[in-house]
């Protein structure tokens, strides 16, 4: 699998204007226009339920197609102070929003547990662009990080997390920021979210193990090894890797 495979269209349509373009799945919503990407518009309609800052600028909105998540792309790290939400323009198909939209569609075709892609947008200004993405919201979820904070991360859940990651790795999906905040737990099962900069890659143990180590560091940072690394290994990481290896080899 490769990036081209990830970008194969499903039922996508493109609307362009002088400032940029909207890419959307007509089977999910044929009604998408520029207002959909404006949190203020949804607030005026009484359809903005929650808004958070953070790096992504995330809003939960009530659309004609149900509850959705509107995310505005922002840079992280030191470069955020210089560039904020501006990215260098290298073509429409290489914008962060269009690439993530198409990767989500590719993963849906593979029956992987990800949010349904609704629409993506970019707005270009000279050599830079800004971007947004709308996905359908998964109901009744909490994050793996929240489960850890509440003392609900045990060996059974760790096995499920390992199996989840293995499903994506087996399909050649690399998550650029695999951490406990991007693993969602719902009554319907576990999901991975936030595939900004993610991509399809040829199978290789090196990147798979590096991806898992990123998740491990996230769990450590959030206090999963508070009772000692040996306890963490026995109760969390060993079950997680058992679930991973069993599913990867299935």
N, C-alpha and C positions, 0 to 999 in steps of 0.2 A: 504494500500500500504506500501511497505517496500523497503529496499535497494536491496534486491534480485530481486524484480520486476523491479527496475530501471536498473539492470545489465543484463536483458534478451537481448540476441543478436538480431540484426535486420538482416543485411547482412554483418556482420563483418568477416574480415579475419585477420590472424595474421602472421607476418613475424618476425622471430627471428634470431639473430646472437649471436656472442660471447659476445657482449657488452650490448645487450638489446633486445627490440622488438618494432615493429610498429603495431598498431591496426588500421584498416581502413575499410571504407564502400566500398565494391567492386562495388556497384551500383552507387556510386558517383564518384569514381575514382579508377580504377584497377591499376594505374601506380605509385602509391606512393612508394618512396624509401627514403633512408636516406638523399639524397640531398634536398628533399622538406623542411627539418627542418633547413636548413642552409641559413640564410639571405644573406650570401656572395654569395652563388650559384645563387640566384635570382638576385642579383645585377649584377653579371657577365652576366646574360642573358638579362639585361636591363628590368627586370620584378619586380623590387623593387620600389614601388611608394612612400612609406612613412615608416619611422621607428621612434619609440619613445621609450624613456627609461621607466621611471616609474617602478612600482613594477613588471609588467608583461613582460616587454621587447617585445613590440608589433610591428610587421611588417605587412604591407599590400603588398601582392604579387600577381602577375598575373600568374596563373597556367593554364594548359590545360583545367581545369574545371571551369575557370573563376576567378574572383577576390576573394581572400581569405585573412584571417587574421591568421598570425602565431604568437602564444604567447608562450614565454618561461616562465616557472613558477619560480617565485622568492618569497622569504619570505618577510613579512612585519614586522614592529615594531622593537623592540629591538633585537629579535633573528636574524634579517637579518644581523646584524653586525658580528655574529658568524657563521651563516650557509649559508648566501647568497642564492644560488639556489640549495642547497643540502637538501635532505629529507631522513629520516631514512627508510631503506628498510624493508618492512614487507610483501612482496609478490607482484607479478605483478598486480593482480586484485585490490590491495589496493593503487596503485600509483595514484597520483592526476590526471594525464592525462587520464588514463584508466577509472577512476570513472566518471570524467566529460564527457568524450566521451559517455559513456553508459547512463548517465543521460540525455544528450542531445537527444540521440536516443529515450529514453523512452518518453521524452516530445514531440518529433516529432510524435510518435505514438498516443499521446493524443491530437494532433493538437494544441499544445500550441505555441505561437509565440516566437521562439528561433532560433538562427543561426543553419544551417545544419552542423552537425559534419562530417568532412572529414577524419581526421586521428589523432592519438595520438601516442606519442613515449615516451619511457623511456630509459635512459642509466645508467647502474649500474656500480658502482665502490666500491668494498668492501661492507661496511655496509650502503652505501648511494646511492642515485640515483638522476638524474636530469631529467626533463620532459618538453615536449612541446605538444601543441595542435594546430591543424589547423581546422578552420571553414570557411564556405563560408561567404563572406562579404555581409551585407545587404546594398543595394544601397541607396544613397541620404539620409543619416541619420544625425541627430544631437541628442545630449543628452538632457535629462530633465534639467540637470545643465546648459547647454548652453541656453535653452529656458528661464530659470529663469534669467540668466545674461542679456539676451536681452529684458527682460520685457514682455515675451510672455507666461508666466505661469499664466493663468486665471482660473476661476471656471470651464469652459468647459473642458479644458485640464486636470485639477485636477480630474474631474470626470472620465475621460478616464483612468488616471493613477490608480485610485482606482479600477476601473473595471478590469484593467490588472492584478493587484496584486491579486485580488480575484479569477481570473481564475486559477492562479497557486496554491493558497491556497486551493481552492475547490478540486484540483487534489492531494493535499497532498504534494506539492512541497515547500520545505523550501530553501530560498535563503540566503546563509550565510552572504552576504554583500549587502543587499538591500539598495542602495543609488541612488541619482539622476544621478550619472555618469553611472549607469548600466541600466537605462531606456532609450531606444532609440526610437526616433520618426521619422517615415518614411512616405512617401506618401501612402504606403500600410497598415499603422497602427503602433501600438506600440509594442515594443519587450523588453524582458529582456535578458541580456547577463551576462557573467562571473559567471558561476555556480561552480567555484572552491569551494570545501567543501560543496556544496549544496547536498541535499538528499531528498528522499521521507520519509514522516513521517505520523504516524497515526494522524487523525484529532484531534486537540485540540486548544481551544481558546487561551491558554496561549502563545504558540509559535507563533500563528498568530498575536496576539497583540504586542508581542515583536518585531516581524518582521516589523510591521507597525511603531512602535516607532523608530526603526533604520532609516527608511526612513524619519520620521519626524525630527530626529536629523540632518540628512544630509541636509534637506531643511533649517533648522535653521542656520546651519554652513555656508551655501552658501548665506545667507542673505534674505531668504524668509520672515522673520519677521521684516524687516528693518523699516516698518511703524508701528510696534507694534504688540504684540502677538494677541490682539483682532482682528485686521484687518486680520492677517494671518488666525486665526480661522474661521472668517466669509467668507473670499474670497477664501481660498485655502483648509484648512483642512476639513471643514464641507462638501464642495462639493466632496472632495476626498473620505471621509468616506461614503457619500451617494452613490457614484458609487461603492464603495467596498461592502457595505452591500446589495445593490440591486442585484449585480452580484453573491455574495456569496450565497444568498438565492434563486437564480433563479433555 
